[in-house]
Amino acid sequence: MKVSDVMTRNVLSVSPETPLKEVARILSEKRISGVPVVDGDGRVVGVLAESDIVRQEQGAERDRGRGLLGRLVEGPPLALEARTAGEAMNSPALTVAPDDELAEAARLMTGHGVNRLPVVDGGGALAGIVTRADLVRAFARPDAEIERELREEVLLRTLWIDPAAVQVSVRNGEVTLKGDVEQKADAELLGYFASRVPGVVSVRSDLSWSLEDPRIPPSDPHVPESPRRSH
């Protein structure tokens, strides 16, 4: 499943010149926790979250409470005193492309501790946004939909394997693969790509193969170990 399958396309954004107070009002009224910041050409230049605004206010309050002596002893103000979105935003923005796999979006969100990712086209222009809630909805989809993606997207379009050669069953997100494929690498890759389909909890592979020679070196870190079977 791709980012484009779950992203929101009609995205609210602000410019770098938008006053921080205005951004706070937008977040509050729309009940969202962050917005992309785009330049005059529609390219994403940063992301501004409610936590960034809270941090500014928190720093300003601490600075106001230090007094004259505290300011002389402790040095410059604790707050950046940002007044616009451009001054407070996180830049460069962490982004994904519409054709990226959802697994990649999930990896970026968890790895960087963010709740949303702007989706950009090849020129860096804003095309949508994907959130953790979108990923959760994708993970909760029905078994029949997961099975359809495994057959149509993974087997047929990605690996060019005849879906009739592999029995695919999904129950509560647990995938079982049975059948015969041509090469050991086919079995390895099928298990790997199946595990990356949103909503898949586990993959049990009972596949057999006729050729041992893999298409890619078995030391490749992107290819997991395949199940061992006697033939």
Buried (B, 14 or more C-beta within 10 A) or exposed (E): BBBBEBBBEEBEBBEBBBEBEEBBEBBEEEEBEBBBBBBEEBBBBBBBBBEBBEBBEEBBEEBEEBEEEEEEEEEEBBBBEBEBBBBBBBEEBBBBBBEBBBBBBBEBBEEEEBEBBBBBEEEBBBBBBBBBEBBEEBBEBEBEBBBEBBBEBBBEEEBEBEBEEBEBEBEEBBBBBEBEBEBBBBBBBBBBBBBBBBBBEEBEBEBBBEEEEBEEEEEEEEBEEBBEEEE
